Amino acid sequence: MLTFPRIAALVAAAASVAANTAGAASQGELVYRKTCVVCHSEGMLGAPRLGDSRAWAPRLAAGKEALVASVRNGKGEMPPKGGNPKFTDEDLRAAVDYIVSKMR
């Protein structure tokens, strides 16, 4: 079972990887790599996986601002701002844009 300290450790590890692989990545991709990847790459704790259009469909139907609000406020097991309080609304919108761009 994942605990908050374990999730925080995974987020820190993902941030380290992101810092070393940033290159020419977009702001949204950087935010995703820094935090979101921890849960959304593997579907951890019920998070919809990146690129899984079927899982994202109901969320997308609510609209981009609803998605941004969910990220800002937290939803289900996801803490507010994905657990990174330093993210701005611009960061959150960029991450949502990146995730939406990866739908198959």
Secondary structure by P-SEA (a helix, b strand, c coil): cccaaaaaaaaaaaaaaaaaccccccaaaaaaaacccccccccccccccccccccaaaaaaacaaaaaaaaaccccccccccccccccaaaaaaaaaaaaaacc
